[in-house]
Amino acid sequence: MGRVSQAQAQANRRRVVEQASQLFREQGTSVSVAELMKAAGLTHGGFYKQFASKEALIDEAVTHAFGELAEHHATTLTEHKGHRAEAQQSLIDGYLSVRHRDNPASGCPVAALATDMARDGGDHGAHRTYTEGVQDFTQWLATDDEDGIARLCTMLGALLLARATKDSPVSEQVLSAARTALSPAPQPHA
């Protein structure tokens, strides 16, 4: 079998990071290297040619997931022609949707990886990347740090409860109640 070109090796590495980012959000960071490589369509043996360790891949996958989140924020802001309050409300409504609840692999890394980051502790790059991503998200949600943290906590808690009660009417009630709680107060008519 011939050697893989440098361009193909980079494409393979990118595919592994993308697949890992999705699988970690869907199943947690305990997914095996063999499962990750299979999902990427590659053999298990090639993993250590691409990555120093599974922890190094976790760091890259978390970085990738937060990069996707930042892109989503930028796109949402552009779609709302720079009107930040409208973009924030649109993001909140999308976050607290059945679609997001049912698709953790392509969803927010804050919710999907919270348990893994808490369990693994803060002694590695992925945890630092996660913490920075949380800080960036709270700053995007509000200009005031406390308000941003409160909004994110409401969103995160509601999403986790909705996922945990997915097969019950309670799930959609949780999402709806959180959307209502985070909606701007109606403005009086002049």
C-alpha positions as CSV (number, residue, x, y, z in Angstrom):
1,M,0.0,0.0,0.0
2,G,1.4,3.4,-1.0
3,R,2.1,6.3,1.3
4,V,-0.6,8.9,1.8
5,S,0.2,12.4,0.5
6,Q,0.6,15.3,2.9
7,A,-2.6,16.8,1.6
8,Q,-4.5,13.6,2.1
9,A,-3.0,13.2,5.6
10,Q,-4.2,16.7,6.5
11,A,-7.7,15.9,5.1
12,N,-7.8,12.7,7.1
13,R,-6.8,14.5,10.3
14,R,-9.4,17.2,9.7
15,R,-12.0,14.4,9.2
16,V,-11.0,12.7,12.4
17,V,-11.3,16.0,14.4
18,E,-14.7,16.8,12.9
19,Q,-16.0,13.2,13.6
20,A,-14.6,13.3,17.1
21,S,-16.2,16.7,17.7
22,Q,-19.6,15.3,16.8
23,L,-19.2,12.0,18.6
24,F,-17.9,13.6,21.8
25,R,-20.9,15.9,21.8
26,E,-23.2,13.0,21.2
27,Q,-21.7,10.3,23.3
28,G,-19.1,11.9,25.6
29,T,-15.3,11.8,25.5
30,S,-15.2,8.1,26.5
31,V,-15.8,7.1,22.9
32,S,-12.9,4.8,22.0
33,V,-10.2,5.6,19.5
34,A,-11.3,2.6,17.4
35,E,-14.9,4.0,17.2
36,L,-13.6,7.5,16.3
37,M,-11.4,6.2,13.5
38,K,-14.2,3.9,12.2
39,A,-16.5,6.9,12.1
40,A,-13.9,8.8,10.1
41,G,-13.6,5.9,7.7
42,L,-10.0,5.3,8.7
43,T,-8.1,2.4,10.4
44,H,-7.3,2.5,14.1
45,G,-3.6,2.0,13.4
46,G,-3.3,5.4,11.9
47,F,-4.4,7.3,14.9
48,Y,-1.1,7.8,16.6
49,K,0.5,9.0,13.4
50,Q,-2.0,11.9,13.5
51,F,-2.3,12.6,17.2
52,A,0.0,12.4,20.2
53,S,-2.8,11.0,22.4
54,K,-6.5,10.8,22.8
55,E,-6.3,13.8,25.1
56,A,-4.7,15.8,22.2
57,L,-7.6,14.8,20.0
58,I,-10.1,15.8,22.6
59,D,-8.5,19.2,22.9
60,E,-8.7,19.7,19.1
61,A,-12.2,18.4,18.9
62,V,-13.4,20.8,21.7
63,T,-11.6,23.7,19.9
64,H,-13.4,22.7,16.7
65,A,-16.8,22.6,18.4
66,F,-16.3,26.0,19.9
67,G,-15.1,27.3,16.5
68,E,-18.4,26.1,15.0
69,L,-20.3,27.8,17.8
70,A,-18.5,31.1,17.2
71,E,-19.2,30.8,13.4
72,H,-22.9,30.2,14.3
73,H,-22.9,33.3,16.5
74,A,-21.4,35.4,13.7
75,T,-23.8,34.1,11.1
76,T,-26.8,34.8,13.3
77,L,-25.6,38.3,13.9
78,T,-25.1,38.8,10.1
79,E,-28.6,37.4,9.4
80,H,-30.0,40.0,11.8
81,K,-28.0,42.8,10.1
82,G,-26.0,43.5,13.2
83,H,-29.0,44.0,15.5
84,R,-27.5,42.2,18.5
85,A,-30.6,42.0,20.6
86,E,-32.5,40.3,17.7
87,A,-29.6,38.0,17.0
88,Q,-29.4,37.0,20.7
89,Q,-33.1,36.3,20.9
90,S,-32.9,34.2,17.7
91,L,-30.0,32.2,19.1
92,I,-31.8,31.7,22.4
93,D,-34.9,30.5,20.6
94,G,-32.9,28.1,18.4
95,Y,-30.9,26.8,21.5
96,L,-34.2,26.0,23.3
97,S,-35.7,24.2,20.3
98,V,-36.7,20.6,19.8
99,R,-34.3,20.4,16.9
100,H,-31.3,21.4,19.1
101,R,-32.6,19.1,21.9
102,D,-32.6,16.1,19.5
103,N,-29.3,16.8,17.8
104,P,-26.5,17.0,20.4
105,A,-23.8,15.9,17.9
106,S,-24.2,19.1,16.0
107,G,-25.3,21.2,18.9
108,C,-23.7,23.4,21.5
109,P,-20.5,22.0,23.1
110,V,-21.3,23.8,26.4
111,A,-24.3,21.5,27.1
112,A,-22.9,18.4,25.4
113,L,-19.5,18.4,27.1
114,A,-20.3,19.9,30.6
115,T,-20.4,16.5,32.4
116,D,-17.2,15.3,30.7
117,M,-15.4,18.5,31.6
118,A,-16.6,18.4,35.2
119,R,-15.5,14.8,35.5
120,D,-12.1,15.2,33.9
121,G,-11.0,18.2,35.9
122,G,-9.1,21.2,34.7
123,D,-5.6,19.8,34.1
124,H,-5.7,19.6,30.3
125,G,-6.1,21.8,27.2
126,A,-9.6,20.7,26.5
127,H,-10.8,22.0,29.9
128,R,-9.1,25.4,29.3
129,T,-10.7,25.6,25.8
130,Y,-14.1,24.7,27.2
131,T,-13.8,27.3,30.0
132,E,-12.8,30.0,27.4
133,G,-15.7,28.9,25.2
134,V,-18.2,29.3,28.1
135,Q,-16.8,32.8,28.8
136,D,-17.1,33.8,25.2
137,F,-20.7,32.5,25.0
138,T,-21.8,34.4,28.1
139,Q,-20.2,37.6,26.7
140,W,-22.1,37.0,23.4
141,L,-25.4,36.6,25.2
142,A,-25.2,39.8,27.2
143,T,-23.0,42.8,27.8
144,D,-23.2,42.3,31.5
145,D,-21.3,39.2,32.8
146,E,-23.9,38.3,35.4
147,D,-26.7,38.5,32.9
148,G,-24.8,36.5,30.4
149,I,-24.1,33.8,33.0
150,A,-27.7,33.7,34.1
151,R,-29.0,33.4,30.6
152,L,-26.5,30.6,29.8
153,C,-27.4,28.8,33.0
154,T,-31.1,29.0,32.2
155,M,-30.5,27.8,28.6
156,L,-28.1,25.0,29.6
157,G,-30.3,23.8,32.5
158,A,-33.4,23.8,30.3
159,L,-31.7,22.0,27.4
160,L,-30.3,19.3,29.8
161,L,-33.7,18.7,31.4
162,A,-35.4,18.7,28.0
163,R,-32.9,16.0,26.8
164,A,-33.4,14.0,30.0
165,T,-37.2,14.0,29.6
166,K,-37.2,13.8,25.8
167,D,-40.0,11.2,25.6
168,S,-42.3,13.1,27.8
169,P,-44.5,16.3,27.3
170,V,-42.4,17.8,30.1
171,S,-39.5,18.2,27.7
172,E,-41.2,20.7,25.4
173,Q,-42.8,22.4,28.4
174,V,-39.3,23.0,29.8
175,L,-38.0,24.4,26.5
176,S,-41.1,26.7,26.2
177,A,-40.8,27.9,29.8
178,A,-37.2,28.8,29.4
179,R,-37.8,30.6,26.1
180,T,-40.5,32.6,27.8
181,A,-38.3,33.4,30.7
182,L,-35.6,34.7,28.4
183,S,-37.8,36.6,26.0
184,P,-37.7,40.4,26.3
185,A,-40.5,42.0,28.2
186,P,-43.2,43.4,25.9
187,Q,-42.8,47.1,25.2
188,P,-45.8,49.3,26.0
189,H,-47.5,50.8,23.0
190,A,-46.9,54.5,22.6
